[in-house]
Amino acid sequence: MRMAKPLALALLQRKASLVGAFFMAAICAMPAQAFCPLPVKPQQVAVRQVLDGDTVRLSDGRSVRLIGINAPELGRKGRPSEPYAEAARQRLQALIKASDGRVGLVRGAEAKDKYGRTLAHIYGRNGDNLEAVLLSEGLGLRVAIAPNVRLAGCLDAAEQAARSARLGLWRQSPVQRESALRQSGFAVLSGTVRRIERNRGGVWLDLGERVVVQVPARLQRHFPARFFDNLKGRQVEVRGWVIDRSRKGVIKPGQRRWLLPLTDPSMLKRVSG
């Protein structure tokens, strides 16, 4: 018997809270894995507050959005927190506390996001990249948004460690079939590329019957020339922030409701075929 989605989410939230203390104790006892080596002389800054698992506020007032990780969302405006959201925030707090509240800051090639937050990697006193630590413990999902992709490879390795060990978010895989997609927001989807189309808007990949993946024209230069060769008919795994096109008006005949803009080649992986 299939469980209704609200009930399933509630049970998952309850399970996450019940195992939270044990989970945090276990991962804190694990040795940190230095997936992303410390760069030469990062800027030393003081952290005033950890806002969530991927955002901190510095003592000078700047908000810093960590590059390469998307942590579960804390509950806001009456909405419940996503599973492991509080665990991710607490773990980041603990990592920063272990560094006496000071971290090494390495800004991205693109220095700020659309909200005015500083985009950066942060490092603990022992040289560990804190995004990699969180990813290796399953407390976030890897993202890569060009041009801030210098550490994409080592952050991917960190996530793969959590995926192999079934830690955190990977205890129950967050990957869902494209046919099961029901809401906008960050998602990791699997499906088969049915069609590839090119136009002024970029490159469009129909993923099954309901989702289209777009490589925007402005980002095409970041994709290898032969990236799309032999992709049709292949099963792939893609990730990114899904947009519900139906909210912007009537969907044209033949258009897919769900749009997933692809922000870097590493956000799509061939699974088989």
C-alpha positions in Angstrom: 0.0 0.0 0.0 1.5 3.3 -1.0 1.8 6.0 1.7 0.3 9.4 1.1 3.0 12.0 0.5 2.3 14.2 3.6 2.3 11.2 5.8 5.4 9.8 4.3 7.2 13.2 4.8 6.0 13.4 8.4 7.3 9.9 9.2 10.6 10.7 7.5 10.9 13.9 9.5 10.2 12.0 12.7 12.7 9.4 11.8 15.3 12.0 11.1 14.7 13.7 14.5 14.9 10.4 16.4 18.2 9.3 14.9 19.6 12.9 14.9 21.5 12.6 18.2 23.0 9.3 17.3 23.8 10.4 13.7 25.5 13.6 14.9 27.6 11.7 17.5 28.7 9.1 14.9 29.8 11.6 12.3 31.5 13.8 14.8 33.6 10.8 15.8 34.7 10.2 12.2 38.0 11.6 11.0 37.5 14.4 8.5 38.5 13.6 5.0 40.4 16.3 3.2 38.8 16.0 -0.2 39.7 19.6 -1.2 43.2 20.7 -0.3 43.6 24.1 1.5 44.7 26.8 -1.0 47.6 29.1 -0.3 46.7 31.8 2.3 42.9 32.1 2.3 41.4 35.2 3.9 40.9 34.7 7.6 37.4 35.8 8.8 35.3 35.5 11.9 31.9 33.9 11.8 29.1 35.5 13.8 26.3 33.2 13.0 25.5 29.9 11.1 22.2 30.6 9.4 21.8 27.1 7.9 23.8 24.2 6.5 25.2 26.3 3.6 25.1 29.9 4.7 26.9 31.8 7.4 27.1 35.5 8.5 30.5 37.0 9.2 31.3 39.4 12.0 31.6 42.2 9.4 27.9 41.7 8.4 28.5 39.8 5.2 26.4 36.8 4.4 28.4 34.0 2.8 26.7 31.3 0.6 29.0 28.2 0.5 30.0 27.2 -3.0 29.3 23.6 -4.2 26.7 22.5 -1.7 23.0 22.7 -1.3 21.9 21.9 2.3 18.4 20.9 3.2 16.1 23.8 3.9 15.2 24.8 7.4 11.5 25.4 8.1 10.2 28.9 7.4 6.8 30.6 7.3 5.0 27.6 8.8 6.7 25.1 6.6 8.5 22.1 8.3 12.3 21.7 7.9 13.5 19.2 5.4 15.1 16.0 6.7 18.6 16.7 8.1 18.3 20.4 7.8 18.9 21.0 11.5 21.7 18.3 11.6 23.5 20.2 8.7 23.2 23.5 10.6 24.4 22.0 13.8 27.3 20.2 12.1 28.5 23.4 10.4 28.2 25.2 13.8 30.4 22.5 15.4 33.0 22.6 12.6 33.3 26.4 13.0 33.4 26.2 16.8 36.3 23.8 16.5 38.1 26.5 14.5 37.5 29.0 17.3 34.9 30.8 15.2 37.4 31.7 12.5 37.6 30.2 9.0 39.6 30.6 5.8 37.6 32.3 3.0 38.2 31.7 -0.7 35.9 33.7 -2.9 34.5 32.3 -6.1 35.2 33.6 -9.6 31.7 35.0 -9.5 31.9 36.9 -6.2 28.2 37.4 -5.3 24.8 35.7 -6.0 21.6 37.5 -7.0 20.7 38.0 -3.3 24.0 39.9 -2.7 25.6 37.1 -0.7 29.3 36.5 -1.0 30.0 33.2 -2.8 32.9 31.4 -1.2 34.5 28.2 0.0 35.4 28.0 3.7 38.1 26.1 5.5 38.6 25.1 9.1 41.7 25.7 11.2 42.9 22.2 10.4 42.7 22.8 6.6 39.5 20.9 5.9 37.2 22.3 3.3 33.9 22.5 5.2 31.6 22.0 2.2 33.5 18.7 1.5 33.1 17.6 5.2 29.3 18.2 5.0 29.0 16.5 1.7 31.0 13.5 2.9 28.6 13.1 5.8 25.5 13.3 3.6 24.4 16.6 5.0 23.9 18.3 1.7 23.9 17.7 -2.1 26.6 18.8 -4.5 26.0 21.6 -6.9 28.1 23.2 -9.6 27.3 26.6 -11.0 29.7 28.0 -13.6 32.0 29.8 -13.3 32.4 28.7 -9.6 33.4 25.1 -10.3 37.1 25.0 -9.4 36.4 22.4 -6.7 33.7 20.5 -8.5 35.7 17.3 -8.8 36.8 17.0 -5.2 33.3 17.9 -3.9 31.9 15.2 -6.1 34.3 12.7 -4.5 33.1 13.9 -1.1 29.5 13.3 -2.0 30.3 9.9 -3.5 31.8 8.8 -0.2 28.5 9.6 1.6 26.5 8.0 -1.2 28.5 4.7 -1.0 28.2 4.6 2.8 24.5 5.6 2.7 25.0 8.5 5.2 22.5 11.2 5.9 20.5 12.1 2.9 21.7 9.0 1.2 20.2 6.7 3.7 17.1 6.9 1.5 18.4 8.0 -2.0 17.2 11.5 -2.9 17.3 10.5 -6.6 13.8 10.4 -8.1 12.4 9.3 -11.4 11.4 12.3 -13.6 7.9 10.9 -13.8 7.6 11.2 -10.0 8.4 14.9 -9.9 5.6 16.9 -8.2 7.1 20.2 -7.1 9.7 22.9 -8.0 12.9 23.4 -6.1 16.2 21.5 -6.0 16.0 17.9 -7.3 18.1 15.0 -8.4 16.3 13.3 -11.3 16.9 10.2 -13.3 15.4 9.5 -16.8 16.1 8.8 -20.4 17.0 11.5 -22.9 14.2 11.3 -25.5 15.1 14.2 -27.8 17.7 16.9 -28.2 16.9 20.3 -29.7 19.0 23.4 -30.3 17.8 26.9 -30.8 18.6 30.5 -29.7 17.7 29.6 -26.1 20.3 26.9 -25.9 20.2 23.2 -25.9 17.1 21.3 -24.7 17.0 17.7 -23.6 13.6 16.1 -23.2 13.9 13.8 -20.1 11.0 11.5 -20.4 7.5 13.0 -20.9 7.4 15.7 -18.2 10.8 17.3 -17.8 13.0 19.3 -20.1 16.6 20.0 -19.2 18.0 23.3 -20.7 21.6 24.3 -21.2 21.1 28.1 -21.5 22.9 29.7 -24.5 25.0 31.9 -22.1 26.5 28.8 -20.4 27.1 26.6 -23.5 30.7 27.7 -23.6 31.3 25.8 -20.4 30.2 22.5 -22.0 32.7 20.4 -24.1 32.0 20.4 -27.9 31.1 16.7 -27.9 29.2 16.8 -24.6 25.8 16.0 -26.3 27.1 13.4 -28.7 25.4 10.0 -28.3 23.3 11.4 -25.4 19.9 10.6 -27.1 18.5 7.4 -25.7 20.9 7.3 -22.7 19.7 7.1 -19.1 21.1 10.0 -17.2 21.0 11.6 -13.7 20.6 15.3 -13.6 20.4 17.8 -10.8 19.4 21.5 -10.3 16.6 23.8 -9.4 13.4 22.8 -11.1 11.0 25.5 -12.4 7.3 24.9 -12.7 6.5 26.6 -16.1 2.7 26.3 -15.4 3.0 29.1 -12.9 4.0 31.5 -15.7 0.8 30.9 -17.7 -0.5 28.4 -20.2 2.0 25.8 -21.3 2.3 25.5 -25.1 1.4 22.2 -26.8 4.4 19.9 -26.7 6.1 21.8 -23.9 7.1 20.1 -20.7 5.8 21.5 -17.5 9.0 21.1 -15.5 12.2 22.9 -16.6 15.6 22.1 -15.1 18.4 24.6 -16.2 21.7 22.8 -16.3 24.5 25.0 -14.8 27.6 22.9 -15.4 28.5 19.7 -17.3 29.1 17.8 -14.0 25.4 18.3 -13.1 24.5 15.6 -15.7 25.9 12.1 -15.5 25.4 9.2 -17.9 24.0 6.2 -16.0 23.9 3.5 -18.6 23.4 2.8 -22.3 
